[in-house]
Amino acid sequence: MSKAQNDKRLAIERKLVAAIRDKMTALANAQFCKSRSDSNSNRDRGNYKHMSRAERQRMRRLKIQWLKNEIHMLLYANGLKPHIRDPQIPRATPEESLAIRFDFDGILHRPDNSLLSISYLSAKQEYMESLSNQDVSPPPKYDYTNYALDTSPVWQWLKNFDNFRQLRKRITHQLAKNHIPPTAVQTMNYYDFVDTITDYCKQTNTRPFEGKRAQNLKMFAHCYHEEFSQVMLSLHYKPRDVQSMLQQMQKGYCPNIFDLHHKTNVTNFRELEEHKQINDFSNMLLAFIHPHHRSLHFDKGYDINKDIVFFGGFDPAYQIRRNPERERQYLISKGRLPKDAKTR
């Protein structure tokens, strides 16, 4: 594409982006604006000061619906279609969503005691009381080999994710150290496992694992750095800024103007052939935060071509398509894929 062609397409792209951004901002203001306080009641309301509160609320609802329709038409005209969810496929439970996010971000948040199971909490509290009465930590009460994690329905699901699976031995060691009875494993909930992992990380001063977000950013920077540079330069970003963004992604960090988007939403993970695919690179998309990423989440969510790996614009000229073979070779080089495996 010549410079003149790119400049013409970029001008159209910028007008479209500005229109969507402005309408989304207006929608947010209309949805979240609060009624004026009594102290401001004497201010001029313009053409609406003669209306009753009910009439103004009705007009606001009409404005909100009009803005939603306008945004929908703009998105639909540019290849995005509202996601149609099969009502027969159940959504993710809150615990499942949290587990998927934990696998994705790798960030720990110790759960509140009220969320822990009774058997786990009572044993943990008894252990904590014993610590306060002794100068040194008591030795493990049970052998770590006695913990049959596979008897836990929660673990049966968690172990589908590589990040959780690699913690198996550490979890059993920490359960033994915390004096949790092996029989409690069967009734352990998601929060019990997170609490155990948190204890391990706190005592060893380590992170649980590298989240899928960081892994996917590194993979994007390795596999698509050339295409990314070309697109970003076409969007008139400075070469040094583009290089800085790639360096951040190579370290597993996301530049502040971008975010990673799940093509199949976390709450709809059961729509995938294999549930564990939810955080895989094949389900990831790098996109500008506003309005591109917000567009994909607008209203009830919008679908996008599954082959797109970078959503740098509504114009296809600023998008990058996947190269499965390149991704396969990268995963093989990292030891995360057998040599005879195929990428999805």
C-alpha positions, 0 to 999 in steps of 0.5 A: 500500500502506497503512502497516499493510499495509507494516508487516505485509509488512515484518515477514514479510520481516525474519523470512525474511531473518533465517532465511536469513541465520542458516542461511547463517551456520551453513552457513559455520561448519559448512563451514569450522570446523577440528578442535580443536587438541591444546591444546583437546582436554580441553575439554568437547565436550558431547553429542559428546565420546564420538564418534570423529573419523570420527563427528563428521565424518559428523555435520558432513556431515549437518548441512551437507546439512540446512542446504543443503536448508533454504536451498534450500526457503526460496529456492525458496518465494520464487520463486528457482530453481536455475540449470540449465546446458546442459552443451553450452554451454562455460563461460568460460575464465579469461582470458575471465572476467578480460576480462569483469571488467576491462570491468566494474570497469575496474581494472588488475592487471599480469599476471605475466611468466610469463603473457605470450606468449614473443614479446611478453615477449622483445621487451618485455624487450629494450626494457626493457634498452635503457632502462637503457642510455640516458638518454632513451627510444628513439623507437618502433621501428615505426610504429603503423599497422603493427599489425593488431590484427584478426589477433589472435584475442584482440583479435577477441573483446575488441573486442566490448566498447566499453571495449576497442574505444575503446583500440584506437589507444592499444594500437597506439601503446603497442606501437610505443613498447615496440618490440613487433614487429607480427608478435607481434600474431597470437600476443598473449594476453589478458595481453599486451594487459593489460600493454600497457594497463597501460603506457599508463595508467602513463605517462599517469597515467590510468585505462583507461576507466570500468568498466561497473559505474560506468556501470550504477550511474549509469544505475540512479540516473538511471532508477530513483531515485524507485522506489528511494527508495519501496522504501527508505523502505518498508524503514524507511531514513532519507530522508537515508541513501537520498539519500546512497546515490543520490548515491553511485550518481550518481558511479558508486560502489556503497553498501556495503550493495549489490552489482551482480549478473549475472543471467547469471553471468560464467562462463555468458556464452555462454548470452546471444544476444550475448556482449557483453551480459554487462555490459550494464545489462539483465543487471544487478541491484542487490541487498543483499549479505547474504543477498539477493546471496548467495542468488543465488549459493548452491550452483550459482546461482539464477535470478531474473526477468530484468525485476527491476532492484532486489532489495530483498527476497524480497517483490515489494513491495520489488523494482523492474521494468525500464522499457526505454523509460526506459533507452533515453532515458537511453542516447540522451541519453548518446550510447551508443545511436542514436535509432532503437535499442531496448533489450533 
